[in-house]
Amino acid sequence: MASEARECTSGAVQAEQSTGLKAWQGKNSAWLTAGIIIADVVGAGILGMPRAVSEFGWLLGAVVMAIMLAANVHISILLWKVRVFYRPCEGAHTYKDLCKGAFAKAPQWQRRTAVIATWMSQYSFMFGLLGIYLLSAGKGLGMLFNTSEICLPQWAAIAAFVLLPFAGTAREMGSYQSLVWVNIITLCGTVLIPLGYFIIQGVDEIRKEGSEMVLAAPMTWAGVLSGLSTFTFGMTSQFMLTEIISEMKDPRELPKAYVKIS
C-alpha cells in the first residue's frame, strides 16, 4: 500500500508538471463515496423509472434497464482507469481536467476543442439537472403542504432558499455527511413506501381500469425514446465521477465503492 501511495503521488506530481493540474488529496472513505454515488446515480431519476418500464413492458423493461446499468458500470470503470492509471490525468479534479489530461499529447487546437466541448456538455447537463431537482423539491413541498394556496414557482423558490446555505457552504461533496445518509434513507422510502401501500391495498384497488401487465408492450418511437432517455438520465454518474474520485482518500477504491457497496 505504501508503494502504491508513492506511485500515485509521483504520478500526480508528474501530471501537475506536464498538464498544469494540481494534485488533490481527498478525504472521503469508500463507504461515504458509495453513499454519494447512490445519491448521484439514483436521485430524481428513480421517480420516472416506472413510467419508463411501462413503455417496454415489465420483462423487456427489466432487460433494458439491466443492459444500461451494465453499460453505466463499464463506462464508469473505464473513466476511473483513465483517471487513476493514466499519468497525465492523475491530478484531475474535474471532468474538464480529465479531458485536458487525456488530450495532453494531442495538438493544441484539438485539445482545446475537446476541453470546451466537455465543459459545455457537463455544465449544460448540470444546469438542466438543477432545474429538475428544484421543480421536484417544489412539487414535494406542494404535496406536503397541500392545503396552502401557493403556486409551484413559489414552492420552488422556497426550496431554493432552504437549500442555498448548504450548497453555498459545502465546498466538497462529503462536507455534510449526515445529509448523504438522509438522502439515501429518503430514496429508500421513495421505493419502499409506495410498494408497502400497494401490498396493503391489493391489486384490485390500485390497478387502473383497463390496464394490464405485459412481458413486452407495443412499442412506438416516442415511447422508446422517452423510456431510454429516462433510463439514461437515471444512470449518468459519469458527469460527476471525476469529482467523486478526486475527493476519495484512496481513489483506487472506487470499484469497491461503486460495484461492491453502492
Secondary structure in CASP SS format (residue, H / E / C, confidence):
PFRMAT SS
TARGET T0000
AUTHOR 0000-0000-0000
METHOD secondary structure of the structure
MODEL  1
M C 1.00
A H 1.00
S H 1.00
E H 1.00
A H 1.00
R H 1.00
E H 1.00
C H 1.00
T H 1.00
S H 1.00
G H 1.00
A H 1.00
V H 1.00
Q H 1.00
A H 1.00
E H 1.00
Q H 1.00
S H 1.00
T H 1.00
G C 1.00
L C 1.00
K C 1.00
A C 1.00
W C 1.00
Q C 1.00
G C 1.00
K C 1.00
N E 1.00
S C 1.00
A H 1.00
W H 1.00
L H 1.00
T H 1.00
A H 1.00
G H 1.00
I H 1.00
I H 1.00
I H 1.00
A H 1.00
D H 1.00
V H 1.00
V C 1.00
G C 1.00
A C 1.00
G H 1.00
I H 1.00
L H 1.00
G H 1.00
M H 1.00
P H 1.00
R H 1.00
A H 1.00
V H 1.00
S H 1.00
E C 1.00
F C 1.00
G C 1.00
W H 1.00
L H 1.00
L H 1.00
G H 1.00
A H 1.00
V H 1.00
V H 1.00
M H 1.00
A H 1.00
I H 1.00
M H 1.00
L H 1.00
A H 1.00
A H 1.00
N H 1.00
V H 1.00
H H 1.00
I H 1.00
S H 1.00
I H 1.00
L H 1.00
L H 1.00
W H 1.00
K H 1.00
V H 1.00
R H 1.00
V H 1.00
F H 1.00
Y C 1.00
R H 1.00
P H 1.00
C H 1.00
E C 1.00
G C 1.00
A C 1.00
H C 1.00
T C 1.00
Y H 1.00
K H 1.00
D H 1.00
L H 1.00
C H 1.00
K H 1.00
G H 1.00
A H 1.00
F C 1.00
A C 1.00
K C 1.00
A C 1.00
P C 1.00
Q H 1.00
W H 1.00
Q H 1.00
R H 1.00
R H 1.00
T H 1.00
A H 1.00
V H 1.00
I H 1.00
A H 1.00
T H 1.00
W H 1.00
M H 1.00
S H 1.00
Q H 1.00
Y H 1.00
S H 1.00
F H 1.00
M H 1.00
F H 1.00
G H 1.00
L H 1.00
L H 1.00
G H 1.00
I H 1.00
Y H 1.00
L H 1.00
L H 1.00
S H 1.00
A H 1.00
G H 1.00
K H 1.00
G H 1.00
L H 1.00
G H 1.00
M H 1.00
L H 1.00
F C 1.00
N C 1.00
T C 1.00
S C 1.00
E C 1.00
I C 1.00
C C 1.00
L H 1.00
P H 1.00
Q H 1.00
W H 1.00
A H 1.00
A H 1.00
I H 1.00
A H 1.00
A H 1.00
F H 1.00
V H 1.00
L H 1.00
L H 1.00
P H 1.00
F H 1.00
A H 1.00
G H 1.00
T H 1.00
A C 1.00
R C 1.00
E C 1.00
M C 1.00
G C 1.00
S C 1.00
Y C 1.00
Q H 1.00
S H 1.00
L H 1.00
V H 1.00
W H 1.00
V H 1.00
N H 1.00
I H 1.00
I H 1.00
T H 1.00
L H 1.00
C H 1.00
G H 1.00
T H 1.00
V H 1.00
L H 1.00
I H 1.00
P H 1.00
L H 1.00
G H 1.00
Y H 1.00
F H 1.00
I H 1.00
I H 1.00
Q H 1.00
G C 1.00
V H 1.00
D H 1.00
E H 1.00
I H 1.00
R C 1.00
K C 1.00
E C 1.00
G C 1.00
S C 1.00
E C 1.00
M C 1.00
V C 1.00
L C 1.00
A C 1.00
A C 1.00
P C 1.00
M C 1.00
T C 1.00
W H 1.00
A H 1.00
G H 1.00
V H 1.00
L H 1.00
S H 1.00
G H 1.00
L H 1.00
S H 1.00
T H 1.00
F H 1.00
T H 1.00
F H 1.00
G H 1.00
M C 1.00
T C 1.00
S C 1.00
Q H 1.00
F H 1.00
M H 1.00
L H 1.00
T H 1.00
E H 1.00
I H 1.00
I H 1.00
S H 1.00
E C 1.00
M E 1.00
K C 1.00
D C 1.00
P H 1.00
R H 1.00
E H 1.00
L H 1.00
P H 1.00
K H 1.00
A H 1.00
Y H 1.00
V H 1.00
K H 1.00
I H 1.00
S C 1.00
END
